[in-house]
Structure formats: structure tokens, C-alpha cells
Amino acid sequence: MEYFAHETAVVDNNCKIGKGTKIWHFSHVMSNSKIGEGCNLGQNVVVSPNVVLGKNVKVQNNVSIYSGVTCEDDVFLGPSMVFTNVINPRSAINRKNRYLKTIVKKGASIGANATIVCGNHIGEFAFIGAGAVVTKEVLPYALVVGNPSKQIGWVSEYGHTLDFNEEGIAICKESKVEYELKNNKVTKKA
């Protein structure tokens, strides 16, 4: 194997797991899941059937990633955050054929104990604050917090708040890269 799975982890048949990925204590990767290279799945993580995780996805302890979820490269899923996959679940009614898709785009971070309601996509490099309940689409580079979540600002690819000047330009305090805000859309300047 080119990946590591702790002896208490369960990896079902027909999974594709990339080189250098680590799967820790009491985690379960279910059939037909695809996990990219260099991922880390913490303790007590469940990856349901047909989930797709890109490269370098970091999944902290106690996270359940349900069918219908795709996380692109470099996504961070904080401790005990959760995805849903059915809008109106009922125990007595089987709705497995009604799972809604959720896509978490490249570089996005989702904080501890956040909830992502299914069918809402998270934009590139967005930052979801701890405990937020996401009930609608999140724009690329957006910073959202609260229940229900609301956007309170913008962040750089390094996760720092961007303070835009009158010309719509901000500089990341760590990387020194410039960003532009125009028509409620943030782009990284070349």
C-alpha cells in the first residue's frame, strides 16, 4: 500500500486512495470513495460511498463526509464539522436517491463544528468560521460566520482578512500578494 491506515481503520473494497494519505484511528472509508494524494483523515472520520477528496485534503477528528460531497485540492475540514445530504430527512422515508451535491472548491477552510447544508457550494479559498451554519452558496475568498451564516468580509489564500482600499485593492499581510474587489468578486492580481 502507498498509503497508511491505522489498524483500527476500516477501508472498504473499491476505494481509490492516493499515495502518502494517512487514515487514523477508528475511521471508515466506504466503497467507491476517491481520496487523493497526501490527505490526512483524523480519528473517527467517516467517508461515505462515492465521496471525492482531492489532493492534500485535511480532515480533522469526528468529521462525516456524506455521499454527494466533493472536496477539491487543499481543503481543510475542521474538527466535528458536518455535511448534510438530504434537505428533509425522515427516518421512515428512504431518500437516498435525492442526495444533493455539495462541492467545496480548492483551498477552502471550514471551521470546527460548522454545518454545511447540502446543495450549497463553497467557493475557492473561502473561510467558514467555527460553528457557522451554511444555508446558501459561499463566494470565492468569502469569510462567513454565524447561524445562519453571513458574509462579513474577504480573506486571502493565506486565510488573512483583506481590507480593500477605495480603489478596491488589498494586500495579504503574509504573502504580500495583491487582490482586487470588483462587482462583489475577489481576484488575485497577477
C-alpha positions as CSV (number, residue, x, y, z in Angstrom):
1,M,0.0,0.0,0.0
2,E,1.2,3.5,-0.8
3,Y,-1.0,5.0,2.0
4,F,-1.2,4.4,5.7
5,A,-4.3,3.1,7.5
6,H,-4.2,2.6,11.3
7,E,-5.1,-0.9,12.4
8,T,-8.4,0.2,13.7
9,A,-9.4,2.0,10.5
10,V,-11.7,0.2,8.0
11,V,-11.2,0.7,4.3
12,D,-13.9,-1.0,2.1
13,N,-13.3,-2.5,-1.3
14,N,-13.2,-0.4,-4.4
15,C,-11.7,2.7,-2.8
16,K,-9.0,4.7,-4.6
17,I,-6.6,6.2,-2.0
18,G,-3.6,8.3,-3.1
19,K,0.0,7.9,-2.2
20,G,1.0,9.3,1.2
21,T,-2.5,9.6,2.6
22,K,-3.0,8.8,6.3
23,I,-6.1,7.3,7.8
24,W,-6.2,7.3,11.5
25,H,-7.9,5.6,14.5
26,F,-11.5,4.3,14.1
27,S,-12.1,5.9,10.7
28,H,-14.1,4.3,7.9
29,V,-13.6,4.8,4.2
30,M,-16.6,3.3,2.4
31,S,-16.8,1.8,-1.1
32,N,-16.2,3.7,-4.3
33,S,-14.7,6.7,-2.5
34,K,-11.8,8.5,-4.1
35,I,-9.1,10.1,-1.9
36,G,-6.2,12.0,-3.4
37,E,-2.6,12.0,-2.6
38,G,-1.2,13.4,0.7
39,C,-4.6,13.6,2.5
40,N,-4.9,13.2,6.3
41,L,-8.1,11.7,7.8
42,G,-8.1,12.2,11.6
43,Q,-9.7,10.0,14.2
44,N,-13.3,8.8,13.9
45,V,-13.8,10.1,10.3
46,V,-16.4,8.6,8.0
47,V,-16.1,8.9,4.2
48,S,-19.4,7.7,2.7
49,P,-19.7,5.9,-0.7
50,N,-18.8,7.9,-3.8
51,V,-17.2,10.8,-1.9
52,V,-14.3,12.5,-3.7
53,L,-11.4,14.2,-1.9
54,G,-8.7,15.9,-3.9
55,K,-5.0,16.1,-3.0
56,N,-3.8,17.4,0.4
57,V,-7.3,17.5,2.0
58,K,-7.0,17.7,5.8
59,V,-9.9,16.2,7.7
60,Q,-9.9,16.7,11.4
61,N,-11.3,14.4,14.0
62,N,-15.0,13.4,14.1
63,V,-16.0,14.6,10.6
64,S,-18.6,12.7,8.5
65,I,-18.4,13.3,4.7
66,Y,-21.6,12.1,3.2
67,S,-22.4,10.9,-0.3
68,G,-22.7,13.8,-2.7
69,V,-19.8,15.7,-1.3
70,T,-16.7,16.6,-3.4
71,C,-13.8,18.4,-1.8
72,E,-11.2,19.8,-4.3
73,D,-7.4,20.1,-3.5
74,D,-6.1,21.7,-0.3
75,V,-9.4,21.8,1.5
76,F,-9.4,21.9,5.3
77,L,-12.3,20.4,7.3
78,G,-12.2,21.4,10.9
79,P,-13.0,19.1,13.9
80,S,-16.5,17.9,14.2
81,M,-17.8,19.9,11.2
82,V,-20.6,18.2,9.3
83,F,-22.1,18.0,5.9
84,T,-25.8,17.1,5.3
85,N,-27.0,15.3,2.2
86,V,-30.8,15.5,2.3
87,I,-32.8,18.7,2.8
88,N,-35.8,17.0,4.6
89,P,-34.7,13.7,6.2
90,R,-37.2,11.3,7.8
91,S,-36.3,8.0,9.3
92,A,-39.2,6.2,7.8
93,I,-38.7,7.6,4.3
94,N,-35.8,6.5,2.2
95,R,-34.4,9.4,0.2
96,K,-31.0,8.0,-0.9
97,N,-31.9,8.9,-4.5
98,R,-32.4,12.5,-3.5
99,Y,-28.9,13.3,-2.2
100,L,-27.9,16.9,-3.1
101,K,-24.4,17.6,-4.3
102,T,-22.1,19.9,-2.3
103,I,-18.7,21.0,-3.8
104,V,-16.0,22.5,-1.6
105,K,-13.7,24.3,-4.0
106,K,-9.9,24.4,-3.9
107,G,-8.2,25.8,-0.8
108,A,-11.4,26.4,1.2
109,S,-11.4,26.0,5.0
110,I,-14.4,25.0,7.1
111,G,-14.1,25.6,10.9
112,A,-14.8,23.4,13.8
113,N,-18.4,22.4,14.4
114,A,-19.7,24.2,11.2
115,T,-22.6,22.7,9.4
116,I,-22.8,22.8,5.6
117,V,-26.4,22.3,4.4
118,C,-26.4,20.1,1.3
119,G,-26.6,21.7,-2.2
120,N,-24.6,24.8,-1.2
121,H,-21.2,25.1,-2.8
122,I,-18.2,26.7,-1.1
123,G,-16.1,28.9,-3.3
124,E,-12.3,28.8,-3.8
125,F,-10.3,29.8,-0.7
126,A,-13.5,30.7,1.2
127,F,-13.2,30.6,5.0
128,I,-16.2,29.3,7.1
129,G,-15.9,30.3,10.7
130,A,-16.2,27.8,13.6
131,G,-19.9,26.9,14.4
132,A,-21.3,28.6,11.2
133,V,-24.4,27.1,9.6
134,V,-24.1,27.5,5.9
135,T,-27.5,27.7,4.2
136,K,-26.6,29.3,0.9
137,E,-23.7,29.5,-1.6
138,V,-20.4,30.9,-0.4
139,L,-18.4,33.1,-2.8
140,P,-14.7,32.5,-3.5
141,Y,-12.5,34.2,-0.9
142,A,-15.6,35.0,1.3
143,L,-15.4,35.0,5.1
144,V,-18.7,33.7,6.6
145,V,-19.7,33.3,10.2
146,G,-22.9,32.7,12.3
147,N,-26.2,30.9,12.3
148,P,-27.4,31.2,9.7
149,S,-24.0,32.2,8.2
150,K,-23.5,35.6,6.7
151,Q,-20.5,37.1,4.9
152,I,-18.6,39.5,7.0
153,G,-15.5,40.0,4.8
154,W,-13.0,38.6,2.4
155,V,-9.8,36.5,3.0
156,S,-6.6,35.9,1.1
157,E,-5.4,32.5,0.0
158,Y,-3.3,32.5,3.2
159,G,-6.5,33.0,5.3
160,H,-5.9,36.6,6.3
161,T,-8.7,39.2,6.3
162,L,-8.4,41.5,3.3
163,D,-9.0,45.2,3.8
164,F,-9.8,46.8,0.5
165,N,-8.9,50.5,-0.2
166,E,-11.1,52.9,-2.2
167,E,-9.6,51.6,-5.4
168,G,-10.7,48.0,-4.5
169,I,-7.1,46.7,-3.8
170,A,-6.0,44.8,-0.7
171,I,-2.6,43.2,0.1
172,C,-2.3,39.9,2.1
173,K,-0.2,40.7,5.2
174,E,1.6,37.4,5.0
175,S,2.2,36.7,1.3
176,K,2.2,40.3,0.1
177,V,0.0,39.3,-2.9
178,E,-2.5,41.9,-4.1
179,Y,-6.2,41.2,-4.5
180,E,-8.8,43.2,-6.3
181,L,-12.5,43.5,-5.4
182,K,-14.8,44.4,-8.3
183,N,-18.5,43.8,-8.6
184,N,-18.5,41.7,-5.4
185,K,-15.9,39.4,-6.8
186,V,-12.3,39.0,-5.5
187,T,-9.5,38.1,-7.8
188,K,-5.8,37.6,-7.2
189,K,-3.7,40.1,-9.2
190,A,-1.0,38.6,-11.4
